[in-house]
């Protein structure tokens, strides 16, 4: 059973629900995942290749590690209709060290990171000022608590990362997704934490999203 591929994680969730005697709760999570996978997969299929955004997944404090397509760690980029700039550059699917020169050469439309230190420094770092994503303010930080939404560990925690990544890349294409409502539902049902409207707003704003794109 694959518990790292978000499109196949439902089988693992169902199994764990049976083991723990929590079949109903497990089905809720499976249904939540299927709902957003369906929206995102259908929406992504409608985006012409010529209009797809190029995306760099920046890891580490300096942002110079990445995961190419084919890696579970970067799966949400392709799932949500983005083009991973590291797609054809590497033959393996492991985390890879790259140079700033390489990132400048790729010149991605969007940067997604899970490293708060990198996110908090990139806009003031002269080394990154010529990257399109930085110039356009298109750098986004995956929520971190209680688990990262985008990666590490790839698994059930990134189920909420599916609608988040979709809204990061194509807020207009995925306007039917109410990310604030989805976040509240996910945290209430699966983390047993009720977030107020203000808490959700602050959480999503801290990732780099604009309120009108939630």
C-alpha angles and dihedrals in degrees: 000000000000112000096169100060107078090207090059103032093098092082091057092047092050091049093050090048090056093047092050096039090243100118095143094051091046091052090052090056092045090050091049091051094046092049094058095036088056093049093045098044092049093045094047091051089061095056111097114232089241090060099044116116121239113233135197119200105213118202132180130030091289094043092232100122122079145168120233128220111288091047117111087221092066099033096116093065095064094034090058095047101264127131114235105223089213090057100114102016099084132046096207130057099228129111108284133200113231136180129245087241089060092050090049089051091051090045095190124210091221136024121202119190138176093198114095093195092057092044093050093050106034098085091054096042110103090206091067100041095099095055111106095225091055093045090051095044090244099140118119134190120214112235109257108199129123087343132352114269097211107041150339112082096029104206141080092342091068092058087093087046090068096070091035093056091044091055091045092055105032114011092166095046090051098039090132089069113091097202095185091054092044090051093051091048093048095048094044097047102035107023093032090228121127111213120201120228089256092050092052091047092051091046094052095041089054089061093060097258119136115235092240088059098054 
